[in-house]
Amino acid sequence: MCGLFGFSDPSHCLSPEQARLLIRVLAESSMLRGTDATGIAYNTKHWLHIFKRDGPASCVPLFPPAGVHAIMGHVRLTTQGNARLNHNNHPFPGMLDGHRETKGPDFALAHNGVLQNDRDLRLRLHLPETK
């Protein structure tokens, strides 16, 4: 049921080619946890980027740009929500209160497992509806 992967390179030791190869190996190694969708999130100098598509990691183009030194990723085994509808796939974009989505999301979220109480949480915590 889904898999999380990623890396951080705070010392900037990896070349862009090494970083791309590492994310590819991590994503494809995680496929035993799910092949319905694949996604990554990473920061550039300007904002947070999220790239996700339905399909196994071996078929999804994962090409973060040069200069990215931290990436998180997710492979999905569909338990609820159709993987062909990309808004169901991880990572999910998040916005902080008072911000507009002009520069992209403020944070990315991915989880492993099924949220069974999402409707209850939305009602109890006054959270906005989502797709």
TARAWO-V756095 format. One record per backbone hydrogen bond with DSSP energy under -1.0 kcal/mol. NH is the residue of the N-H (numbers start at 1). CO is the residue of the C=O. If there is no record, write none. Layout:
nh = [NH | NH]
co = [CO | CO]
//
This chain:
nh = [2 | 3 | 5 | 7 | 9 | 12 | 19 | 20 | 21 | 22 | 23 | 24 | 25 | 26 | 27 | 28 | 29 | 30 | 33 | 34 | 36 | 38 | 39 | 40 | 41 | 42 | 44 | 49 | 51 | 53 | 55 | 59 | 68 | 71 | 72 | 73 | 74 | 75 | 76 | 85 | 88 | 89 | 92 | 94 | 99 | 102 | 106 | 107 | 109 | 121 | 122 | 123 | 124 | 125 | 127]
co = [33 | 75 | 73 | 71 | 69 | 9 | 15 | 16 | 17 | 18 | 19 | 20 | 21 | 22 | 23 | 24 | 25 | 26 | 30 | 31 | 76 | 53 | 74 | 51 | 72 | 49 | 47 | 42 | 40 | 38 | 36 | 56 | 65 | 7 | 41 | 5 | 39 | 3 | 37 | 82 | 85 | 86 | 109 | 107 | 96 | 100 | 94 | 94 | 92 | 117 | 118 | 119 | 120 | 121 | 122]
//
